[in-house]
Amino acid sequence: MRHLRALLALSEELNFTRAAERLHLTQQALSGQIRQLEERVGAQLVKRDTRRVELTRAGQALCEEARPLLASAEKAIAVARAAGDDTVRLTVGYIAPLTRRLVAPALERFSSAHPEVELRIHFASFLDPLAGLRGGAADVAFLYGEFEHEGIELRPLSSEARGVALAATHPLAANPVVSIEDFVREPLIEVPTRDRVWRDFWTAAEYRGGKPADIGATVQTLDGLIEAVGAELGVALTVAPAVEALGAVAGVVFRPVPGLSPLDLWVARGERDDRAEVLAFMDAAGTASRTS
């Protein structure tokens, strides 16, 4: 399992330095684990030179099999842990504290119907689009946007229009709306997530003609993003509630960008996690979204 996790991390990062940091290993230790895995499999899994790292066909095939295998192992541990404890616990993950206003009705509905289940909250990193669901930190999660979700069941809850966060002093802030063409000319505040689908969604990559965005600053928190926008280091795609909650102090305003796809909110679980409390929470979240 340890060797498979190393290969998966490397497949997502395609960089030994970043993958080693993610796994809290030295580069030498990570390289050793990859070599040991190649010896066990009997095939080269990774091609590497001074310029790039890429998986071989064998490496890609092994990654496809390893993802559900590791997910099943994590589920087995969770089930065994639950079986050894009379208390039923459910951890709900979501990314930013701002999401609380959206998830509160679901939490309240589930708790009223299932007082025997102890609810816990996992405040996930801004860099983790799956809010702890993939690694087992959360049993269910509230997610938003577009992201890689192999092995994850998504149920839609609601949608919000996306737009751009601008410094109040920015020339585009004088307009009631901002065009996509004007938006893509501006430098962006980058959130350096490993998920390519998530990154493309928040940079509006489909409107850039294959050209990378100009990055004005890099941040790892929502507060940092708003502060960077207010400091006129760049602009950022977001939704109005984020700016309404945090933007006033930083001097940031929200302007709609017509034509952008909306921000979809989801409740999610691992596809193979059929525990009764998990399924009940998924239902409660769906009901709460329809009645709120």
Buried (B, 14 or more C-beta within 10 A) or exposed (E): EEBBBBBBBBBBBBBBEBBBBBBEBEEEEBBBBBEEBBEEBEBEBBEEEEEEBEBBEBBEBBBEEBBBEBBBEBBEEBEEEBEEEEEEBBBBBBBBEBBEEBBEBBBEBBBEEBEEBEBEBBBBBBBBBBBBBBBBBBBBBBBBBBBBBEBBBBEEBBEBBBBBBBBBEBEBBEEEEBEBEBBBEBBBBBBEBBBEBBBBBBBBBEEEEEEEBEBBBBBBEBBBBBBBBBBBBBBBBBBBBBBEBBBEEBBBBBBBBEEBEEBBBBBBBBBEBEBEBBEBBBBBBBBBBEEE
